[in-house]
Amino acid sequence: MPIASVDLSSPHSNTAERGGLLQAINDQAALCANLIEHAKANTLAPWLQQPERFTDTQAVLLIASGSSFHAAQVARFWIESLANLPTQVELASEFCYQHLLSRPHTLVIILAESGEATDTLAALKYAQQLDYPLTIAIGHHADSTLMQQAQWQLVLDVGEQHSRIATKTFCAQLLGLFLITQTLAQSQNQAIPSDIDAELANLPYAIAQVLNLAPQLKQWAQCLQQPSAIYITARQNYTPIASEGALKFKAMAHRLAEACSCGELKHGIASLATQKIALIACLPWDSVAEKNLADLRQFHHHHCAIFVLSDTPLTKINGLNSIQMPDKLKHLNPLLYAIALQLLAYYTSTTSDSFEHSIKKATSKDVA
């Protein structure tokens, strides 16, 4: 059964862009289904089905900015674990100012939203000056300057965009990077897990399950009005997802939000526990889940409100507010947590409006 794109634009949105933002978030199940179908039909990029082109690759360099940088950081884990290739991630805005040695047999992948940002174009030019043998551009506009200047292109058609804030474009980049990882793994004669095709097929349905968590995430959003700061924590390849979630809270809800690895909570953030802060955790149940949970529980006796996204039931643990995520996908699971944080940031932005309006209204009455 195909995944349909459903119009769920908020009836109480204050601007057309906000309605478009929620629409973009809810488009992601259909978007991923479409991209996966194109990849299977070999109509996304022909070279994805030609792993022999990458047999000489010995390392990968990913260059990006903003949300694209977080997608690249997630991809580093995939490329190193599945393709067994050492991978480096650099900020486009900093890349040109570093003294880098040109390493032969390095594949350069550069990601961008518009493909017109000055620092991204400069980074591509600098990489080419360093004589890297192959450059791939990932973006959403086939006619962008970045696409025209890179040797190969992966164009991810995300349809019409009604918001400047990256949501479905971020999800598309992650999926595109995963597809490239598969090709690189084949080029290096690495065994491809037998369940990857089934996982890709299941991804759109898992995303739809995350979108169905909207009512619970709305309730969390109401609770996030009081804390002075929001911290999002995770571990391993979910740490970039936490960073992306923090970026979405800043861009959508205009809230102070930062990301932190679970293991680093005791450094700095613990000293803020006497203040009213919120701690949001991405806690998939894996080999480090117990350790992450122990790191979170040190905040139980403080004024910190703790919110946990996990694929295992945690409702009986005192001091935790939890929402159960869909069954874990072995490799693509970070996409699900990214979408949950997008929704949470969005609903926090809508409740922030009503919260601020009520404060202004009460203030005006007091003055009168």
Sine and cosine of phi, psi and omega as CSV:
sin_phi,cos_phi,sin_psi,cos_psi,sin_omega,cos_omega
0.00,0.00,0.80,-0.60,-0.01,-1.00
-0.94,0.33,0.51,-0.86,0.07,-1.00
-1.00,0.10,0.82,-0.57,0.00,-1.00
-1.00,-0.10,0.53,-0.85,0.09,-1.00
-1.00,0.10,0.85,-0.53,-0.08,-1.00
-0.95,-0.31,0.71,-0.70,0.02,-1.00
-0.99,0.16,0.96,-0.28,-0.02,-1.00
-0.89,-0.46,0.53,0.85,-0.02,-1.00
-0.85,0.53,0.72,-0.70,-0.08,-1.00
-0.90,0.43,0.77,-0.64,0.02,-1.00
-0.93,0.36,-0.34,0.94,-0.01,-1.00
-0.96,-0.29,0.36,0.93,0.06,-1.00
-0.92,0.40,0.61,-0.79,-0.05,-1.00
-1.00,0.04,-0.33,0.95,-0.02,-1.00
-0.65,-0.76,0.33,-0.94,0.05,-1.00
-0.90,0.45,-0.56,0.83,0.00,-1.00
-0.90,0.43,-0.62,0.78,0.01,-1.00
-0.91,0.42,-0.67,0.75,0.06,-1.00
-0.89,0.46,-0.64,0.77,0.04,-1.00
-0.91,0.41,-0.51,0.86,0.01,-1.00
-0.92,0.40,-0.73,0.69,0.04,-1.00
-0.91,0.42,-0.61,0.79,0.05,-1.00
-0.86,0.50,-0.69,0.72,0.00,-1.00
-0.88,0.47,-0.65,0.76,0.03,-1.00
-0.88,0.47,-0.69,0.73,-0.06,-1.00
-0.98,0.19,-0.19,0.98,0.07,-1.00
-0.98,0.21,-0.17,0.99,-0.26,-0.97
-0.95,0.32,-0.47,0.88,0.07,-1.00
-0.91,0.42,-0.73,0.68,0.01,-1.00
-0.92,0.40,-0.62,0.78,0.00,-1.00
-0.87,0.49,-0.75,0.67,-0.02,-1.00
-0.91,0.42,-0.64,0.77,0.04,-1.00
-0.86,0.50,-0.66,0.76,-0.01,-1.00
-0.92,0.39,-0.71,0.70,0.00,-1.00
-0.90,0.43,-0.65,0.76,0.01,-1.00
-0.91,0.42,-0.63,0.78,0.02,-1.00
-0.90,0.44,-0.67,0.74,0.03,-1.00
-0.91,0.42,-0.62,0.79,0.03,-1.00
-0.90,0.44,-0.68,0.74,0.02,-1.00
-0.90,0.44,-0.59,0.81,-0.02,-1.00
-1.00,0.10,0.02,1.00,-0.01,-1.00
0.86,0.50,0.60,0.80,0.05,-1.00
-0.92,-0.40,0.13,0.99,0.02,-1.00
-1.00,0.05,-0.80,0.60,0.10,-0.99
-0.34,-0.94,0.86,-0.51,-0.08,-1.00
-0.83,0.56,-0.59,0.81,-0.08,-1.00
-0.94,0.35,-0.23,0.97,0.09,-1.00
-0.90,0.44,-0.41,0.91,0.02,-1.00
-0.98,-0.18,0.29,0.96,-0.03,-1.00
-0.79,-0.62,0.92,0.39,-0.05,-1.00
-0.87,0.50,-0.38,0.92,-0.01,-1.00
-0.89,0.46,-0.34,0.94,0.04,-1.00
-0.93,0.38,-0.29,0.96,-0.11,-0.99
-0.92,-0.40,0.24,0.97,-0.08,-1.00
-0.90,0.44,-0.43,0.90,0.00,-1.00
-1.00,0.05,-0.09,1.00,-0.03,-1.00
-0.92,0.39,0.77,-0.64,0.01,-1.00
-0.88,-0.47,-0.21,0.98,0.01,-1.00
-0.34,-0.94,0.30,-0.95,-0.01,-1.00
-0.77,-0.63,0.69,-0.73,0.07,-1.00
-0.87,-0.50,0.87,-0.49,0.03,-1.00
-0.97,-0.26,0.75,-0.66,-0.02,-1.00
-0.80,-0.61,0.76,-0.65,-0.03,-1.00
-0.24,-0.97,0.10,-0.99,0.07,-1.00
-0.67,-0.74,0.35,-0.94,0.09,-1.00
0.85,0.52,-0.68,-0.73,0.01,-1.00
-0.87,0.50,-0.58,0.81,0.01,-1.00
-0.88,0.48,-0.55,0.83,0.04,-1.00
-0.90,0.44,-0.64,0.77,0.03,-1.00
-0.92,0.40,-0.62,0.79,0.06,-1.00
-0.89,0.46,-0.66,0.75,0.02,-1.00
-0.89,0.46,-0.62,0.79,0.01,-1.00
-0.91,0.42,-0.62,0.78,0.09,-1.00
-0.90,0.44,-0.69,0.73,-0.03,-1.00
-0.88,0.48,-0.51,0.86,0.03,-1.00
-0.83,0.55,-0.67,0.74,0.02,-1.00
-0.90,0.44,-0.68,0.74,0.00,-1.00
-0.90,0.44,-0.75,0.66,-0.08,-1.00
-0.90,0.44,-0.67,0.74,-0.02,-1.00
-0.95,0.32,-0.59,0.81,-0.07,-1.00
-0.99,0.11,-0.57,0.82,-0.06,-1.00
-0.99,-0.11,-0.63,0.77,-0.03,-1.00
-0.99,-0.14,-0.18,0.98,0.03,-1.00
0.86,0.51,0.61,0.79,0.02,-1.00
-0.91,-0.42,0.78,-0.62,0.07,-1.00
-0.87,0.50,0.71,-0.71,-0.13,-0.99
-0.74,-0.67,0.70,-0.72,0.00,-1.00
-0.87,-0.50,0.63,-0.78,0.02,-1.00
-0.86,-0.50,0.78,-0.63,-0.03,-1.00
-0.78,-0.62,0.56,-0.83,0.13,-0.99
-0.96,0.27,0.75,-0.66,0.00,-1.00
-0.86,0.50,-0.60,0.80,-0.05,-1.00
-0.94,0.34,-0.29,0.96,-0.01,-1.00
-0.95,-0.31,-0.30,0.95,-0.18,-0.98
-0.85,0.53,-0.69,0.73,-0.08,-1.00
-0.94,0.34,-0.27,0.96,-0.09,-1.00
-0.99,-0.17,0.17,0.98,0.00,-1.00
-0.96,-0.28,0.51,-0.86,0.09,-1.00
-1.00,-0.01,0.98,-0.21,-0.06,-1.00
-0.91,-0.40,0.62,-0.78,0.09,-1.00
-1.00,0.04,0.74,-0.67,0.05,-1.00
-0.94,0.34,0.83,-0.55,0.00,-1.00
-0.95,-0.30,0.86,-0.50,-0.01,-1.00
-0.89,0.45,0.42,-0.91,0.06,-1.00
0.91,0.42,0.47,0.88,0.07,-1.00
-0.98,-0.22,0.80,-0.61,0.07,-1.00
-1.00,0.04,0.80,-0.59,0.03,-1.00
-0.98,-0.22,0.83,-0.56,0.07,-1.00
-0.89,-0.46,0.84,-0.54,-0.03,-1.00
-0.87,-0.48,0.77,-0.64,-0.09,-1.00
-0.92,-0.38,0.55,-0.83,0.04,-1.00
-0.37,-0.93,0.44,-0.90,0.08,-1.00
-0.98,0.20,-0.88,0.47,-0.08,-1.00
-1.00,0.00,-0.51,0.86,-0.08,-1.00
0.98,0.18,0.22,0.97,-0.01,-1.00
-0.83,-0.56,-0.03,1.00,-0.04,-1.00
-0.90,0.43,0.71,-0.70,-0.09,-1.00
-0.86,0.50,-0.70,0.71,-0.05,-1.00
-0.93,0.37,-0.55,0.84,0.02,-1.00
-0.93,0.36,-0.68,0.73,0.03,-1.00
-0.90,0.43,-0.62,0.78,0.03,-1.00
-0.91,0.41,-0.61,0.79,0.02,-1.00
-0.90,0.43,-0.66,0.76,0.04,-1.00
-0.90,0.44,-0.69,0.72,0.01,-1.00
-0.88,0.47,-0.66,0.75,0.00,-1.00
-0.91,0.41,-0.66,0.75,0.03,-1.00
-0.88,0.48,-0.63,0.77,0.02,-1.00
-0.93,0.36,-0.56,0.83,0.05,-1.00
-0.92,0.38,-0.46,0.89,0.03,-1.00
-0.99,0.16,0.04,1.00,0.09,-1.00
0.91,0.41,0.56,0.83,0.17,-0.99
-0.91,0.41,0.68,-0.74,-0.19,-0.98
-0.94,0.34,-0.45,0.89,-0.09,-1.00
-0.53,-0.85,0.73,-0.68,0.06,-1.00
-0.83,-0.56,0.71,-0.71,0.06,-1.00
-0.86,-0.50,0.75,-0.67,0.07,-1.00
-0.96,-0.28,0.73,-0.68,0.08,-1.00
-0.91,-0.41,0.82,-0.57,-0.02,-1.00
-0.29,-0.96,-0.16,-0.99,-0.12,-0.99
-0.87,-0.49,0.04,1.00,-0.03,-1.00
-0.76,-0.65,0.94,-0.33,-0.08,-1.00
-0.89,0.46,-0.47,0.88,-0.05,-1.00
-0.99,-0.12,0.20,0.98,0.00,-1.00
-0.94,0.34,0.35,-0.94,0.01,-1.00
-0.88,0.48,-0.65,0.76,0.00,-1.00
-0.87,0.50,-0.71,0.70,-0.02,-1.00
-0.90,0.44,-0.61,0.79,-0.04,-1.00
-0.95,0.33,-0.46,0.89,-0.09,-1.00
-1.00,-0.07,-0.33,0.94,0.05,-1.00
-0.99,0.17,0.40,-0.92,-0.03,-1.00
-0.94,0.33,-0.71,0.70,0.02,-1.00
-0.83,-0.56,0.37,-0.93,-0.08,-1.00
-0.74,-0.68,0.58,-0.82,0.21,-0.98
-0.81,-0.58,0.98,-0.20,-0.03,-1.00
-1.00,-0.05,0.86,-0.50,-0.02,-1.00
-0.96,-0.27,0.98,-0.20,-0.04,-1.00
-0.97,0.24,0.94,-0.35,-0.02,-1.00
-0.97,-0.24,0.12,0.99,0.00,-1.00
0.97,0.24,-0.24,-0.97,-0.04,-1.00
-0.93,0.37,0.67,-0.74,0.01,-1.00
-0.93,-0.37,0.82,-0.57,-0.04,-1.00
-0.96,-0.26,0.03,1.00,-0.05,-1.00
-0.65,-0.76,0.52,-0.85,0.05,-1.00
-0.99,0.14,-0.19,0.98,-0.03,-1.00
-1.00,0.06,0.77,-0.64,-0.06,-1.00
-0.95,0.31,0.86,-0.51,0.12,-0.99
-0.75,-0.66,-0.97,0.22,-0.01,-1.00
-0.93,0.36,-0.43,0.90,0.07,-1.00
-0.92,0.39,-0.60,0.80,0.04,-1.00
-0.90,0.43,-0.72,0.70,0.01,-1.00
-0.88,0.48,-0.67,0.74,0.01,-1.00
-0.90,0.44,-0.64,0.77,0.03,-1.00
-0.89,0.45,-0.68,0.73,0.03,-1.00
-0.86,0.50,-0.71,0.71,-0.01,-1.00
-0.91,0.42,-0.67,0.74,0.04,-1.00
-0.87,0.50,-0.67,0.74,0.02,-1.00
-0.91,0.42,-0.56,0.83,0.03,-1.00
-0.93,0.36,-0.63,0.78,0.05,-1.00
-0.90,0.44,-0.64,0.77,0.07,-1.00
-0.90,0.44,-0.63,0.78,0.03,-1.00
-0.85,0.52,-0.68,0.74,0.05,-1.00
-0.85,0.52,-0.70,0.71,0.00,-1.00
-0.89,0.46,-0.69,0.73,0.01,-1.00
-0.90,0.43,-0.63,0.78,0.02,-1.00
-0.88,0.47,-0.67,0.75,0.04,-1.00
-0.90,0.43,-0.61,0.79,-0.01,-1.00
-0.92,0.40,-0.45,0.89,-0.02,-1.00
-0.99,-0.13,0.17,0.98,0.00,-1.00
0.86,0.51,0.54,0.84,0.08,-1.00
-1.00,0.05,0.62,-0.78,-0.01,-1.00
-0.92,0.38,0.80,-0.60,0.04,-1.00
-1.00,0.08,0.82,-0.57,0.02,-1.00
-0.79,0.61,0.71,-0.71,-0.10,-1.00
-0.92,0.40,-0.32,0.95,-0.08,-1.00
-0.99,-0.11,0.13,0.99,-0.07,-1.00
-0.91,0.41,-0.66,0.75,0.01,-1.00
-0.88,0.47,-0.66,0.75,0.03,-1.00
-0.91,0.41,-0.60,0.80,0.02,-1.00
-0.91,0.41,-0.68,0.73,0.05,-1.00
-0.88,0.47,-0.67,0.75,0.01,-1.00
-0.90,0.43,-0.54,0.84,-0.05,-1.00
-0.99,0.11,-0.31,0.95,-0.09,-1.00
-0.81,0.58,-0.76,0.65,-0.02,-1.00
-0.86,0.51,-0.59,0.80,0.00,-1.00
-0.95,0.32,-0.60,0.80,0.06,-1.00
-0.91,0.42,-0.63,0.77,0.05,-1.00
-0.89,0.45,-0.67,0.74,0.03,-1.00
-0.86,0.50,-0.60,0.80,0.05,-1.00
-0.91,0.42,-0.63,0.78,0.05,-1.00
-0.90,0.44,-0.68,0.73,0.00,-1.00
-0.88,0.47,-0.49,0.87,0.04,-1.00
-0.95,0.31,-0.16,0.99,0.05,-1.00
-0.99,0.14,0.06,1.00,-0.07,-1.00
-0.78,0.62,-0.72,0.70,0.00,-1.00
-0.85,0.52,-0.63,0.77,0.02,-1.00
-0.94,0.35,-0.63,0.78,0.01,-1.00
-0.93,0.37,-0.53,0.85,0.09,-1.00
-0.88,0.48,-0.65,0.76,0.02,-1.00
-0.90,0.44,-0.67,0.74,0.07,-1.00
-0.87,0.48,-0.65,0.76,-0.03,-1.00
-0.85,0.52,-0.62,0.79,0.05,-1.00
-0.88,0.47,-0.61,0.79,-0.01,-1.00
-0.96,0.29,-0.34,0.94,-0.07,-1.00
-1.00,0.07,0.13,0.99,0.02,-1.00
-0.97,0.24,-0.54,0.84,-0.12,-0.99
-0.99,0.13,-0.65,0.76,-0.05,-1.00
-0.85,0.52,0.61,-0.79,0.00,-1.00
-0.97,0.24,-0.42,0.91,-0.01,-1.00
-0.55,-0.84,0.45,-0.90,-0.01,-1.00
-0.86,-0.51,0.77,-0.64,0.07,-1.00
-0.88,-0.47,0.72,-0.69,0.01,-1.00
-0.91,-0.42,0.80,-0.60,-0.13,-0.99
-0.81,-0.58,0.49,-0.87,-0.01,-1.00
-0.24,-0.97,-0.14,-0.99,0.02,-1.00
-0.56,-0.83,0.38,-0.92,0.05,-1.00
0.82,0.57,-0.76,-0.65,-0.09,-1.00
-0.97,0.23,0.07,1.00,0.13,-0.99
-1.00,-0.07,-0.21,0.98,0.02,-1.00
-0.88,0.47,-0.68,0.73,0.10,-0.99
-0.89,0.46,-0.50,0.87,0.06,-1.00
-0.92,0.39,-0.61,0.79,0.08,-1.00
-0.89,0.45,-0.66,0.75,0.04,-1.00
-0.89,0.46,-0.66,0.76,0.03,-1.00
-0.91,0.41,-0.63,0.78,0.05,-1.00
-0.89,0.46,-0.67,0.74,0.04,-1.00
-0.88,0.47,-0.64,0.76,0.04,-1.00
-0.89,0.46,-0.61,0.79,0.01,-1.00
-0.93,0.37,-0.59,0.80,0.06,-1.00
-0.90,0.43,-0.62,0.78,0.03,-1.00
-0.92,0.38,-0.73,0.69,-0.10,-0.99
-0.96,0.29,-0.64,0.77,-0.08,-1.00
-1.00,0.02,-0.77,0.63,-0.13,-0.99
-0.99,-0.15,-0.08,1.00,-0.02,-1.00
0.81,0.58,0.68,0.74,-0.01,-1.00
-0.93,-0.36,0.54,-0.84,0.11,-0.99
-0.93,0.36,0.90,-0.44,-0.04,-1.00
-0.60,-0.80,0.67,-0.74,0.01,-1.00
-0.69,-0.72,0.42,-0.91,0.05,-1.00
-0.96,-0.27,0.48,-0.88,-0.02,-1.00
-0.42,-0.91,0.68,-0.74,0.11,-0.99
-0.91,0.42,0.59,-0.81,-0.01,-1.00
-0.82,0.58,-0.64,0.77,-0.04,-1.00
-0.93,0.37,-0.26,0.96,-0.03,-1.00
-0.98,-0.20,0.07,1.00,-0.02,-1.00
-0.86,0.51,-0.55,0.83,-0.05,-1.00
-0.96,0.29,-0.20,0.98,0.00,-1.00
-0.98,-0.22,0.99,-0.16,0.08,-1.00
0.99,-0.14,-0.86,0.51,-0.08,-1.00
-0.92,0.39,-0.55,0.83,0.02,-1.00
-0.86,0.51,-0.52,0.85,0.00,-1.00
-0.95,0.30,-0.23,0.97,0.04,-1.00
-1.00,-0.08,0.01,1.00,-0.12,-0.99
-0.91,0.41,-0.27,0.96,0.06,-1.00
-0.98,0.17,-0.21,0.98,0.07,-1.00
-1.00,-0.06,0.18,-0.98,-0.01,-1.00
-1.00,0.06,0.99,-0.14,0.03,-1.00
-0.83,-0.56,0.32,-0.95,0.07,-1.00
-0.91,-0.42,0.66,-0.75,0.01,-1.00
-0.86,-0.51,0.91,-0.42,0.01,-1.00
-0.96,-0.29,0.79,-0.61,-0.08,-1.00
-0.87,-0.50,0.71,-0.70,0.21,-0.98
-1.00,-0.05,0.93,-0.37,-0.16,-0.99
-0.77,-0.64,0.92,0.40,0.13,-0.99
-0.89,0.45,0.59,-0.81,-0.08,-1.00
-0.99,0.11,0.98,-0.19,-0.04,-1.00
-0.67,-0.74,-0.33,-0.94,-0.11,-0.99
-0.91,0.41,-0.37,0.93,-0.02,-1.00
-0.94,-0.33,0.15,0.99,-0.08,-1.00
-0.89,0.46,-0.69,0.72,-0.01,-1.00
-0.88,0.47,-0.66,0.75,0.03,-1.00
-0.89,0.45,-0.70,0.72,0.02,-1.00
-0.89,0.46,-0.66,0.75,0.00,-1.00
-0.90,0.44,-0.63,0.77,0.05,-1.00
-0.90,0.45,-0.62,0.78,0.04,-1.00
-0.90,0.44,-0.60,0.80,0.00,-1.00
-0.95,0.32,-0.59,0.81,-0.14,-0.99
-0.94,0.35,-0.25,0.97,0.05,-1.00
-0.93,0.38,-0.25,0.97,-0.01,-1.00
-1.00,-0.09,0.03,1.00,-0.08,-1.00
-0.85,0.53,-0.61,0.79,-0.15,-0.99
-0.99,-0.11,0.29,0.96,0.03,-1.00
-0.94,-0.35,-0.12,-0.99,0.00,-1.00
-1.00,0.06,0.24,0.97,-0.07,-1.00
-0.99,0.14,0.77,-0.64,0.11,-0.99
-1.00,0.00,0.79,-0.61,-0.10,-0.99
-0.92,-0.38,0.79,-0.61,-0.01,-1.00
-0.82,-0.57,0.81,-0.58,-0.12,-0.99
-0.83,-0.55,0.79,-0.61,0.17,-0.99
-0.99,-0.15,0.86,-0.52,-0.04,-1.00
-0.49,-0.87,0.46,-0.89,0.03,-1.00
-1.00,0.02,0.12,0.99,0.07,-1.00
-0.84,-0.54,0.53,-0.85,-0.04,-1.00
-0.90,0.44,0.79,-0.61,0.02,-1.00
-0.79,-0.61,0.28,0.96,-0.14,-0.99
-0.92,0.40,-0.37,0.93,-0.07,-1.00
-1.00,0.00,0.03,1.00,0.00,-1.00
-1.00,0.01,0.87,-0.49,-0.04,-1.00
-0.88,0.48,0.65,-0.76,0.08,-1.00
1.00,0.02,-0.08,1.00,0.00,-1.00
-0.92,-0.40,0.71,-0.70,0.24,-0.97
-0.99,-0.13,0.81,-0.58,-0.11,-0.99
-0.75,-0.66,0.53,-0.85,0.15,-0.99
-0.82,-0.58,0.76,-0.65,-0.03,-1.00
-1.00,0.07,0.85,-0.53,0.04,-1.00
-0.99,0.17,0.23,-0.97,0.08,-1.00
-0.87,0.49,0.25,-0.97,0.06,-1.00
-0.80,0.60,0.63,-0.77,-0.14,-0.99
-0.92,0.39,0.72,-0.70,0.19,-0.98
-1.00,0.01,0.70,-0.72,-0.16,-0.99
-0.88,0.48,-0.65,0.76,-0.07,-1.00
-0.90,-0.43,-0.62,0.78,-0.14,-0.99
-1.00,-0.01,0.11,0.99,-0.06,-1.00
-0.83,0.56,-0.56,0.83,0.02,-1.00
-0.83,0.55,-0.50,0.87,0.04,-1.00
-0.87,0.50,-0.63,0.78,-0.04,-1.00
-0.91,0.42,-0.66,0.75,-0.01,-1.00
-0.95,0.32,-0.56,0.83,0.06,-1.00
-0.88,0.47,-0.67,0.74,-0.03,-1.00
-0.94,0.34,-0.62,0.78,0.06,-1.00
-0.87,0.49,-0.67,0.75,0.02,-1.00
-0.94,0.34,-0.55,0.83,0.10,-1.00
-0.86,0.51,-0.74,0.67,0.00,-1.00
-0.89,0.46,-0.68,0.73,-0.02,-1.00
-0.90,0.45,-0.67,0.74,0.04,-1.00
-0.90,0.43,-0.65,0.76,0.00,-1.00
-0.88,0.47,-0.77,0.64,-0.04,-1.00
-0.93,0.37,-0.49,0.87,0.11,-0.99
-0.91,0.42,-0.58,0.81,0.02,-1.00
-0.92,0.38,-0.60,0.80,-0.01,-1.00
-0.96,0.29,-0.62,0.79,0.03,-1.00
-0.96,0.28,-0.47,0.88,0.07,-1.00
-0.88,0.48,-0.64,0.77,0.00,-1.00
-0.88,0.47,-0.73,0.68,-0.03,-1.00
-0.93,0.36,-0.57,0.82,0.01,-1.00
-0.91,0.42,-0.73,0.68,0.00,-1.00
-0.91,0.42,-0.58,0.81,0.01,-1.00
-0.91,0.42,-0.65,0.76,0.00,-1.00
-0.92,0.40,-0.58,0.81,0.05,-1.00
-0.91,0.41,-0.70,0.71,0.00,-1.00
-0.89,0.45,-0.64,0.77,0.00,-1.00
-0.90,0.43,-0.69,0.72,0.01,-1.00
-0.91,0.42,-0.61,0.79,0.01,-1.00
-0.91,0.42,-0.67,0.74,0.00,-1.00
-0.91,0.41,-0.57,0.82,0.05,-1.00
-0.92,0.39,-0.64,0.77,0.00,-1.00
-0.89,0.45,-0.66,0.75,-0.01,-1.00
-0.91,0.42,-0.67,0.74,0.00,-1.00
-0.89,0.45,0.00,0.00,0.00,0.00
